[in-house]
Amino acid sequence: MRAISIQAFTGPEGLALVDAPRPEPSAREVRVRVVSTAVNRADLLQSLGRYPAPPGAPADVPGLEFAGIVEACGLACERLRIGDRVMAIVGGGSYAECVIADERVCAIVPPELELAVAGAIPEALVTAHDALVTRGGLAAGKHALVHAATSGIGTMGVRIARAIGAEVWATTRRAETTDELRAIGADHVLVVGAEGLEPAVAAAGLLGRIEVVLELVGAPYIAGDLAALALEGAIVVVGTLDHAKVTLDLGALMRKRARLQGTVLRSRSLAEKVAASEAAFALAARVGYRTLEPVIAARYPLERVAEAHRRVLEGGMVGRVAIDVAPEAFVRDTLGEA
């Protein structure tokens, strides 16, 4: 099978299209013919040697999510069958024509959703739902502050918050993205200028109003997050696009009885990934996958993954970069061929 391999830890320049052995599923694993996947920042870091794959995942093939068609099942599989259309998160390996996944993390892709679109759903959906709803406790009638709202997780966070009936404030550093963020579901857009988040929060009248913050920027925003936070609110950190070292006012944290929680998805146990996936996909099924459809800013074929990585590194877009591995019709026609 064709796969993208990290040949050198030099970023996009170290990625190469190679011929790799087709993996074999065991126990409750399935082998899936991949139709699409998407670029995550973890992939960029892995290509630089800064974020190695967890045990059990391919060490040199990036890719944290996929959508495709089940081609083979392990002997202990109970739920999935050959020919099922599925999507899931994985620890790595989805930048390839075939990927192995445990059937328990997989969700059936509904007929109305194209696999080319579904490949950009799992990582952003599961991460944002776990942070906002499971960790943060976001619910209908509450107020969410979603940072880096133009990013893949940010756009999905906005859509999740809106879908469950919360009021959503989305932040951006680029005023020209305001209309796009409103179009994907943000009730309010807060443009953060050079003065930083805290003055912007005060000017917008957000002091003490936010129950849950989805933090993707990192250290520079924590003081502003605390200022915006309501009593017993939560700041859930899932990314540090700026930097990670912060000076924290513990007095403010204590007075608001606030929670500051960090979380990652890739290194969790299988049981934890199953639970997080089931919760996120259950919400998507309830509100409709079209409601939580990913915002796709650009698409690249598998052989142009290096260009896709460069596009993400350039920034300036709203949404995700998707990778087209093979057309769904072609995969269906050639299912099971070695």
Summary of the structure (lengths in Angstrom):
residues: 338
radius of gyration: 19.8
end to end distance: 8.2
largest distance: 62.5
contacts: 1204
relative contact order: 0.16
helix: 33%
strand: 25%
